[in-house]
């Protein structure tokens, strides 16, 4: 590695443990870790799972999963920044109740549903979660009553049945089916990953995440 990853300076000092130090910004980094990061970033942006990636590179699953969660966090921050700057461009929106496919046979599982609000703002989709238990008084409703509420109280502003939000929902359902055991504390970040993949192609994803790393403290 001939340049600093932070400021692009060509003058680097070699330190112990394989680290490099920039003569300009004075920051340290490990070329070996940078190379590993680049491989994982490419796998993530291609849509490969943490399990696939760990097997491919002979790495521990926990390490790959942790790095993928860091990518998802960066993705969520990027999505929020983009949406904040384009609020005036919101054209359509729809509330969408999501329940994993494996839980849909049992009506009692409705209590564990996710309430997602999806916005179309020009060329992109933005998603956010609503507190389903607060909006629908989940714990004081019978399952059949709750199912009706989910249908009748749904928020929506759509111009037609064929719209970008409908395309995103199909994409989201298909992609989420690839994951197993996504917990409630992590669901938001998997949702933002799906949004990210829907909005950008592979090259754009890599560019956004590389830029996010460059600006990390």
HELIX and SHEET records of a PDB file:
HELIX    1   1 UNK A   16  UNK A   18  5                                   3    
HELIX    2   2 UNK A   31  UNK A   46  1                                  16    
HELIX    3   3 UNK A   50  UNK A   57  1                                   8    
HELIX    4   4 UNK A   61  UNK A   84  1                                  24    
HELIX    5   5 UNK A   87  UNK A   89  5                                   3    
HELIX    6   6 UNK A  101  UNK A  103  5                                   3    
HELIX    7   7 UNK A  107  UNK A  112  5                                   6    
HELIX    8   8 UNK A  132  UNK A  135  1                                   4    
HELIX    9   9 UNK A  138  UNK A  140  5                                   3    
HELIX   10  10 UNK A  143  UNK A  152  1                                  10    
HELIX   11  11 UNK A  164  UNK A  176  1                                  13    
HELIX   12  12 UNK A  184  UNK A  199  1                                  16    
HELIX   13  13 UNK A  202  UNK A  214  1                                  13    
SHEET    1   A 3 UNK A  12  UNK A  14  0                                        
SHEET    2   A 3 UNK A  19  UNK A  22 -1                                        
SHEET    3   A 3 UNK A  28  UNK A  30 -1                                        
SHEET    1   B 4 UNK A 124  UNK A 130  0                                        
SHEET    2   B 4 UNK A 114  UNK A 121 -1                                        
SHEET    3   B 4 UNK A  92  UNK A  98 -1                                        
SHEET    4   B 4 UNK A 156  UNK A 157 -1                                        
END                                                                             
